[in-house]
Amino acid sequence: MQRSAPRRTALAPLVAGLVACLGAALVLTGLGPVAAPAQAAAPAAADTGPAAVPATVRRVVFVGNNWEGTADVLDPRTFRRVARIDVVPDYAARMQEIATNPYRLAYFLAIRELIGEGNDQFVDDMYSSNDGRLVVISRPSFGDVVAISLRTRRIVWRFAVAGVRSDHMAISPDGRRVVVSASTGNVVHVLRVADGKEVGRFPSGGSPHESVFIDGGRRILHASIGMVYSPLDDPALDATKDDRVLQVVDAKTFKVVRRYDLRKALDARGLDRVSTAVRPLTLSPNERKIFFQLSFFHGFVQLDRRTGRITRVRRLPNLVPSTPREQYLLDSAHHGIAMNPKGTRLCVAGTMSDYATVVDPRTGRHSRLIKRGLKPYWVTPSWDGRYCYVSWSGSDTVSRISYRTARVVSTTKVGDHPQRVRNGVVRRGLLGRLGHATSSAPTRTSPLSLWERPGG
C-alpha cells in the first residue's frame, strides 16, 4: 500500500522557523541450530534486571505508553497486564509552567509536532528501584525525570534536565544511580535513585541517546544520535546532523576515557555512506563485542571494543527499498536489538520494514520475519533470558518472542504508542493496590500518524 509522506517533511518550514526564532538547533532525539560462540558465559550486559530478588518483591515488566502518559505493568509469567500507572499526575502544574514560559512553550510545541507526530511525549524510559517502592521515569515533553511512589502513586522527587527534553536512561547494577540523557542540553545527568539528587554529569555529542553500564558498573557506554529530526537525510549531508559519538565514561569520575572514531571504522569497512549515528546497542556476554544499529541502516554492525574496529557487518531484509530516506521514522531503519545472556541469539526490530527477527550473531543467519504489528521500536530480553520483548509502537502491543524458536509466544495490548520496555520489580504488598489508573493528560485528539494501525 502506498504511503504518504510523514509529518516531519510537511512541517519542515515550521520547524525551520522555530529554530531560527530560537537561535538554536532543535536537538531532539528459517534459523537452524546454532553452536554457542567461544566466549565466557559471563552475565550479559543486557537489561535483564537483577539475577536474584528478595521475597518481598515481585518481578514485573514495565511498558511505557509514550503518547498516553501511562506505564503498563505486566506479569512476566503470563505476559498479561496487572496494573497501569499514571505517569503525569502533575500534568496541570507542568502545563501551567510551560504555558507561562514562551521559550519552553515554543520547544514544547516543536517536540509535539516534530518528534511526537502531533502528540506529546510523556514517558520515554523507566526503571524501578531495587526495593520495588519507586519507578523512575523520564518525560521528554516535560524535560524532566520523576520518581513515582508505587504506594501513593504520587511524585516523590523531580529533576529538571539541562535544556528542554529528557530521553533514554540506564540504571547502575546496584540500583543506586540512574543516568538520563538531556537531548537539548548535550549532557548526561547521573542521579541518585533514592532522592533524585544529581551526583554527576558528563558531556555527550548532539542529542545524547543510549547509555549502558558495563564492566560491573565501573564504566558507562554512551552514544549520541545527532539531529534525527532533520530533513537533510542525503548521505552527502550527513555532516549537518550534528556531532555523533560513541564513548566510554568512568562511572565514578564521570570523565570520558575513550571516544571511538566511527567514521574511520565505517570507512575502513567500505561503509563510507553509512551514518555514524548509533541507535540501540547490546553487548556480548563478555562485553568484548558491541553490536549496534545505525541510522538508515537495515541491519547492524559488530565492533571490537578493544581495537575499535568493525569486525562484522550484518545486513537484514529491507522491505521498503523504494521509501526515501526522508520518510524514515526519525532516521530509524532498525531500532531495537538485544542479545540473550548466552550470546547465541540477537533479537532485532526492523522498524521501517515492520518486522522482528532472531539472528545468529556468528553466521548472520536470521529467522523468518515476524510480522505481528507496526513500527517495532524497542527490544528487551526477559529477566531469565528465554524471551525478547518487542514493542510495536504503531499497533499499541508488545510481543514476547522465544529466543530458541524465534516464534511469538504471546502478544499483549497496551496503551498508546509503547516504546521502552524494562524489567523491574514491585513490592508485593503494593502491586495489588496499584489498580488500572488512567492518564491525567487529556484524551488524545490528534489524528492517527502515518505509522499507526487504525483500531490498534
Buried (B, 14 or more C-beta within 10 A) or exposed (E): EEEEEBBBEEBBEBBEEBBEEBEEBBBBBEBEEBEEBEBEEBBBBBBBBBEEBEEEBBBBBBBBBBBBBBBBBBBBEEBEBBBBBBBBBBBEEBBEBBEEEEEBBBBBBBBBBBBBBBBBBBBBBBBBBBBBBBBBBBBBBBBBBBBBBBBEBEBBBBBBBBBBBBBBBBBBBEBBBBBBBBBBBBBBBBBBBBEBEEEBBBBBBBBBBBBBBBBBBEBBBBBBBBBBBBBBBEEEEBEEBBBBBBBBBBBEEBEBEEBBEBBEBBBEBEBEEBBBBBBBBBBBBBBBBBBBBBBBBBBBBBBBBEEBBBEBBBEBBBBBEEBEBBBBBBBBBBBBBBBBBBBBBBBBBBBBBBBBBBBBBBEBBBBEBBBBBBBBBBBBBBBBBBBBBBBBBBBBBBBBBBBBEBEBEEBBEBBBBBBBBBBBBBBEEBBEEBEEBEBBBEEBEBEBBBBBBEEB
